[in-house]
Amino acid sequence: MTSLNEQLPPASSAAGAAGVAANEAVAPRARRRYSADLSALGEPALWGFGGALALGIIMIALFLMVVLYNGATTFWPKPIDRVELTDGTVIAGVERRGTIFRPDLPRLTEDQRAVVEENDGFAYRTLYQTANFDLYGDDFRWVADFELANVTQPADFYYFERQVWGVFVGRIAGMQLNGVAMDYDPAVFRREQAAARDRFRQIRKLERNDIGRINNLIERERLNQRRAVLQQGEEAAAPIIAQSQARIAELQEEFQILQARVNEIRALDRGFRVTLEEVGGRQIEPEMSQIVRFFPANTLSWGQKLGIYISRWGEFVSAEPREANTQGGVLPAIFGTVAMTLLMVIFVAPFGVITALYLREYAKQGRITSIVRISVNNLAGVPSIVYGVFGLGFFAYTMGGTIDQLFYPENLPNPTFGKGGILWASLTLALLTVPVVIVATEEALSAVPRSMREGSLACGASKWQTIRYVVLPKALPGIMTGMILAMARGAGEVAPLMLVGVVKLAPALPIDGFYPFIHLDRSFMHLGFHIFDVGFQSRNSEAGKPMVFVTTLLLLTLIVIMNATAIIVRNRLKRKYATGQF
């Protein structure tokens, strides 16, 4: 069998050989250049994308770790140190944290200056929670290492959490039982302190439930009198006023009986006191009912510490705040956050879905529709505080003021709906998040195959029947995605809420046993604003710092729970209508 070169003429064979040689000479160089050119393969871009993703994940993970560590360890009980200083001063407190600093050398003694100069002008200092604000006027004190003479942990030091004045650190010097002074007995004191807390809760229940109910009824009778005067005039309303006055007299008699009962319990409670002594010897005698929790911090077993830790968490999620929101619980803030977010979703869902349906299914696609879409997208970039100003002006002052004039004239000039409240806050956040829902719903509607619409119409269904029974069920997972994004953003917003209803302290929940039972006009507490208030508005930032981490951890947990619930619903809808991804 002859080769190709043997079949070709001599000239053609020579030319072919020269071409093959040239290709063999050029091809390796071209291949080498191609393999060495990483930009042509996209390797730098791939590395950049991967690095950016890894950096973002690392930053998020570090943030969550910091919040989780500081939030989860805040309520763990710590020992109390008795610190003797070189100048003879003695303090007692719980060690918080330490830091390196550069002290002012001229203010130091010669020995202290020598120690600092050996460390190149730097020193280490520790922050102690000395507490006892009613005695010291401060809660914390920094102690440098060159000031320390001795540190011990006495077994007789107790940590007291009080209803007012915050924490007390010191010893128990004695106690009074029904006005009789006696030596401290741990078993007796624990029993009497528990009984005193029961009396405190009894007083609180009488004041808020029974006396609160009577005050509410008296106020309603007073408003009925004013309403009758406004509607009928003073002469025509005289019988109504007389009947109302008689009812008020009956209610005041009930009030006097309940108030006498409260005064009786308080008089009994004042006879049960405990004598507390701080490390310097000064004493105070608070009522036992004012001691929320106490424990010997330096002699606790691991099981006892765990019990205190769980007790503090239970109080945190089920009680009201105290001591300028730096102690106690955040139940009103939890309720306000969840209620406002759910109301926001109820308001934003119909507005967002209806708008998206009209733009996608009914509106003629043209310049006006494009302008509307551009405007909706631009609304997502408007600062949230602008929505707050709009909500205050339009919802609270305009709509709320009109409602007050039409339905609550007897309350004026005190506004009912003409001020910030949970209703107006929810509507304001609904406006803030409606662009997200509109965009997500439009994308979900456009993802439904056109053939499904045409098939439904071909079977004789109307346009609305096609949308209701074919398009919307298929688009529901995508609509739920928009709801999840709206919930995540709305639950964490704070700036607009500061103008339309959120307050520092509102222990009364918007739902209670007084008519109309659901009070959407009331101000409320919010976990996001609680974080801002405790971190930046409290009298002592160090006292509020642990509560900032704990509240942040709780807020993130609530958002994750709400979003996870919505995601579960979305996934079930996806499985039910599994014809595409939205």
Summary of the structure (lengths in Angstrom):
residues: 582
radius of gyration: 35.7
end to end distance: 64.3
largest distance: 133.6
contacts: 1756
relative contact order: 0.08
helix: 64%
strand: 13%
